Amino acid sequence: MKLNNINVGFGVTGSFCNFSKLDTIVGELLENGVKNIYPIVTPIVLTDENRFSKPQEIKEHLEKLTGKELIDTISKAEPIGPKDMVDIVIVAPCTGNTLAKIANGITDTPVLMAVKSHLRNNKPVVIGISTNDGLGANAENLGKLMNTKNIFFVPFGQDDPIKKPKSLVCDYTKIVDTAVEALKGIQIQPVLNK
């Protein structure tokens, strides 16, 4: 088991089209020995009904998948660092909005507080990017975070270079392998998918 007996903070942000991957992500983490998964969400996950999901269904589904109550407020996320609750925080999907706020030290959602609180312990944060502006307005934030201690990226690439040339999405099948390397302080390579 690659991740035997570790605790994971699992941040989910508003990339609604990627919510269909949540079952696979959580399933693979558990199959690889993760002891506990603490689900953490940004407010939009629980307030925005969209063509991919309904807020109440996502809440219930994440709690059922992980067996843990949702961390859905900043005050619930704050103890993650002081109580040393997790070994690693994984944010997947991570929107460009969340990416930019991590890069610029903004802490106005539970996911951002979890990241900040966890980083104070010098422990790894894994980002599974999913943004339409990764090679546009968010490129500088991406570059900044790629050069930031304890931040690691799930390998990513352009998901539709013709219709969405600035869009980036991570390879969700590489989350476990990225986490394994991040726990050793290593960025998995190659980080750029072809």
N, C-alpha and C positions, 0 to 999 in steps of 0.2 A: 504494500500500500504506500503510495507516494506521499500522502499527506496524513499519515497515521496520527490520530489523537490530537489534532490541532483544532483551534477555535477560529472561526471565520466571521468577520463582519461583512455582510453582503449588501452593498449599496445598489439600489435600483433607481435610475433617473428616468426622465420622461421621453425616452426614445421608444414610443409606443409600438412601432412596427417590429421591434426586437423582443417584445414580451413573450412571444411564442418560444423563445429560446430559454426561458427561465427554468422550465422543467429539466431540460438537458443539463444546464449549468449546475443546478443544485444536485441533480442525480449523479453527475460525474464527481462532484466534490465528495458526496457521501460514499460513493463506490470506492473512492481513493482514501478512505479512512478518516475523513473529517469528523470530529467529535460533535461539535455544535456549530450551527449556522444561525447567526443573528441577522434577520432581515431588516434593512434600513431603507426608507424611501424618502424621496423629495415630495413636497406637498402636492405637486401637480399629478403625481401618480394616483393620489387619493381624491382628487377633485375634478379631473378632466375626463368626462366621458367622450370617447373617440371611436373611430371605426374599428379599432383593434381590441379595445378592452373597456370594461366598466369598472370604476374605482372599487366598489364593494367586492366584486369578484376577484380582483387582483389582490386585495387585502386578505381575503379568506384563503385564496390559493397560496399565497406566499407563507401564510401562517401554517397551513396544512402541510406544505412541502417541507418546511424547516422544523415544524413542531415548536416554534417560538413565537411569542407575541411580537408584533411589528413595532419597530422603533420608528415612530412617526412624528416625534417632536424633538426640538433641539435639546430640551432638558433631559429627555430619555437617552440621547446620544452622547451627551457630555461625559458621563461616567466611563465610557469605553476606555479612555486613556488612564485616568486616575485609578480605576479598579483593575486595570490590566486585563480586560475581559477577553481580548482576542489576540491571536498571533499575527494575523494579517487581515487587512481590509481589501476587499475586491469590489470595485465599482464597475458594474457591467449590466446594462449598457451605461456608458458615461456620455452624456450630451456635451455639445460644445459649450453650452451655458455653464454646466458644472465644471468642465475642464478649465474654462476661463477664470472661474471663481477660485478654484484650487490654486491656479498659477498666480493669482493676485491676492491671496490671503483673505478672501471674503468667506464669512461663515454664517450664512443666513438660511440654511436648510439642515435637516438632520444628517443627511449624507455628508455635507461639508463639515459639520461639527464632528462627525465620526472620524473623518480623515484627519482633521486638525488634532483632535484629541489623541488619536492613535500615533500620529507622527511625533508627538512629544515624547514618546517612549522609544524613539529611534527604531521603529519597526516598519516593515514594508507595506506599501499601498500599491495595489495592482489596478491599472486602469484599462478597461476594455472600451475603447473609443467608438462612438457612433454619432457622427456629426456631418451635416451637409456643408460645413465651412472649415473643415480641417486644413485644407490647402488654401484657404482664403483668410478671412478675418481672424480665425483662430490659429493660424500657422505659428504666429509668434508665441502663443501660449503653449502650444504643443512643443516647440523647441525649448522653451523655458523649462517645462516639466521634464523633458528628456534629459536635462542637465541638472536635475534636482535630486539630492540624496534621498534614498528610500522610496522614490517613485519609480515604478516599473510598468512597462506597457505590454499588453497582449499584442502579438504581431498583428499588424493592420495593413490595409491597402485601399485602393480606390474601388468602390463597389460598383460604380457605373461611370467610367471615365468619359463616355460620350455625352450622356444626358446630364450627368452631375459631376463635372470635372473637378470640383473642389471637395467632394464628399469622401469621407473615410469611414471605414468600419473595420472592427477587429475580427479576427478569426476565433469565433467562440469555442471552437474545438481545442484551442491551445491555452485555455484558461488554467487548467490544472498544471500543465507543464510550466507555464509562466510563473505560477505561484510557487512551485517547487524551487525554481531557480531564484525567485525573489527572496525566499526564506533563507537562501545562502548569500544574498546580497548581489546577485548576478542578474543582469538583464538578458533574457532569452534572446537568442539570435537565430536566424535573421529577424529583425523586428519589422522590416518592410517586406510584405508579401509581393510577389511578382504579379 
